[in-house]
Amino acid sequence: MRSAVVTTEGDRIRWVELPGREPVRVYVHGLGATSPAYFTETAVHPSLAGHRSLLVDLLGHGISDRPAAFDYTLEDHADALARALTSADVTGAELVAHSMGGSVAIVLAARHPRLVSRLALVDANLDPLPRRPGSGGSSGIAAYSEEEFLAGGWQEVRDRVGPHWWSTMRLAGREALYRSAVHLVRGTTPTMRELLMDLEIPRTYLLPEDDGPLPGADALAGAGVAVVSIPDCGHNIMLDNPDAFASATAAALRQE
């Protein structure tokens, strides 16, 4: 396990690192997740193995520190990740980023372009979302006030999301989980979609085939973003169909 201080208060981002050749690959998890649990199987898959790989836990999640005073905006997450990558002597990394992690990766590439050479986004959030009381994930979490969530709303979320997601969600700081969800559904200005379309690096967006066409796919393709559907999977593509995920991600990371 490696770590880097990323705040003035001394809070650390931590990651699991696999040795290998350049360019570096950085794996970034989604809301309430952790990269070692979600990406280890595919990071060492024959289609993807052999590169130096950092399986990073964002601040507030997994094995990283969980400061209660941090704001956890997408920009905050991206800047903290940038400090960790800089500390690890990473430049021009290939980012493989899932869900909220994909949103953070887009913001990272826009704000710190020297750190990112290409993006493979895994069913990432591109647009603001409505708050939906009683639903799972970011929309349901953001429907609470912070006081409500900390006072017991987190228990309702635990019961809604089920044991698989809760197994890693429970590792996140409760302030971190709530604020990350709020800022994810709020999005960025310009939106993550607009930031993605303006980037001038190779970009691929992977989504479950059963979800149907990605909204705005034609505009994304027109901006040079490859949109690739993966069969036999849900939102957690890398867990549900690791072979197809590894193959598609390897192809994305070869894209010129």
N, C-alpha and C positions, 0 to 999 in steps of 0.2 A: 504494500500500500504506500502511495506517495501523497504529499499534501503541499499546499501553498497558502500563505496568508493572503486574504483578499479584501479585508476591510481594515480601517484604521484602528479598530478595536481588537484586532488580532484573530478574527474568525477565519477558519480554514476550510477550503474546498479540498476534498480527498478523492483519489481515484485509484483504480487498479490498473497497472501498466503491464502490457505484454511486449517483450522485446521484438525487434525486427527492423526491416529496412524503411527508408524514407520513400514517399512522403508519409508523415504521421497520419493516422486515422483517429478521430475523436468521436466517441459514441456518447450521445446525450439522451437521457431518458425523458419520459413525460411526467405529468403531474402525479405526485404521490407514488412515484416509482423509484427505481435505483438501477443504474446502468449495469453493474455486474450481474444482477439477477435477470435482466431483460436481454442482454446482448452477449454474454460470454459464449453461449453455444454457437452463435453465428460468427462472432469475431474470430473463433478458431476453426471455423468451417473451412474445408479445403479450398473453396472458392475465394475466401477472404483472408486466410491466414498468411503470415509472413511479414506483415508490416508492423512497425511500432504502433501500438494501439493503446489509447487512454480511454478507459471506461469510467467516465466522470460522473460524480454525483453533484448536482447543483446545490448551491447553498440552501440550507433548510431541509435537505432530503438525504436519505440513506445514511452513509457514513460521514457525510460532511457536517460541519457545525450548523446549529439551528438558532441563530441570534433572533431574539424577539424584537429588537429595535430596527431591524432591516426592513425596507419597504417591499422588496420582492416584486417590483415591476419587471416587465420583460427587459427593459433597458438595464435595470440593476443586475438582473441575472446575467445578461450578456457581458456587462462590464466586469463583473466578478469572475466569470469564466475567462474573459480575456486576460485578467491578471494571473489566473492559474496557468493558462497556456504559456504566457510570457515567462513565468517562473520556471516552467518545464522546458524552456528553449524551443517552443513550438512556433513555427511560421508555416504558412501555406498548407494548412492541414486539410484533409478530406473529412468533412463532418457527416456522420450518419446519425440522424436525429429524429426521435419519435414524438408525435403529438405535441405537447407544450414545448418539449425540447426542440422540435423543429421551428417553432416560433422564435425561441431564443436564438437558435442558430442563424435564422434569417437576420435578426437584429444584430447579432454578432458580426456577420459578414458585411452588413451595411455600415456599422460603426467602427469596425476594426478590420478593414479589408486585407491587411497584410497577413492576418492570421488564418485566412480561409482561402483555399484554392478551388474547392468544389463542394456542392451540397447534394446529399441524398436524403430527402425528406420522407419520413414514414408516416403517412396519414396525419400530417401536421395541421395545426390550426392556422388558417390564413385570414380569417375574417372575425370581426366581433360577433359574439353570441348572445342570445337572450338569456336572462336569468329565469330558471324554471324551478320553482319550489317543488320539492319532492322528487326531483330527478337525481340521477347519479352524476358524478364527475363535476367539472368546473361550474356548469350552469346551476346545478343544485347547491353546491357549496356557496357560490356567490349570491344566492338568494337570501341567505342569512345576513344579519348584521354581524360584525366581528364579535360583539358581545354575546349574541345569541349562539354563534358557532362555538365559542370557547366555553360557554356555560353548559353546553349539552348537545348542541346541534351536531357536533362531530360524532356523537354516538349514533344519531339517526343516519348520518352518512355512512358510518361503519356498517350498519345493518343493511343499508341499501346496496352498497357496492359489492358485498360478498367477501368470502374469505380469501380469494386469490388476490384481488387488488388490495384488500386491507392488509395482507401480509407485508407489503412494502409501504403502503400509505401510513401505517401506524408508526413507521420510523421517522416520518416527517414531523417537524415542529408544527404545532397547531396554528400558530400565527403564520408560519411559512406556508402551510397548506392553504389557509384561507386567503391570504393576500395574493399568493400566486394565482389562485383560481379567479379572484376578482379582477386582477390585471390581465389575465388571459382572456376572459370574456369581454373585457373592455377593449383590448387590442392596443394598437399603436396608431400614431398619426405621422406619416401616411400609414395605411394598413399594412399588415405583414404581406398580404398579396401584392400590394403595390411595390413594397420594398423588394420582394422577390423578383418581380418582373423587371425591375431596374438594375438588378445585379448583372455584372458582365463576366460571370464565371459559369462553368458547366453546372447545370441544376437538373435534378430529377425528382419527381414526386411519385411515390409509390402509394397505392391505395388498394383496399380490398375490391376484388372484381364484383362481388355481390352488392356492393354499395351503389353500383350503377355509375353513369358518367359523372366525373368530377365537375361541379359547377364552375363555369368559366374556363374549362379546359382548353377551348379553342384560343382564347386570349393568352393563356399561359404558353401554349405551344407557339403562338405567334411571337411571343417574347423570348423563345428559345428554351423554355422549360419542357423537358420530356415528361410526359405523364404515362405511367406504366401501371396496369392493373395486375394484381396478383390473385390467383385462384385459391379457393379452399382455405380461407382465413377470415378473421374478423379484424378488429382494430389493432390487436397485438400481432401484427403480421409475422414478426421475427420469432414469436413463440408458437404460433398456430401452424405455420408452414415454413420451417427454417431453411429447407433446401431451396425452395422457390425464392425466398427472401434473399438468401446468400447469392444465388445466381443473378437475380435482378440487380442487387446492390453492386456486385462486382462489375456488371455491365455498365451501371451508372457511373462507377468510379473510373471506367475507361473512356467515358464519353469525352469527345473533344469539343 
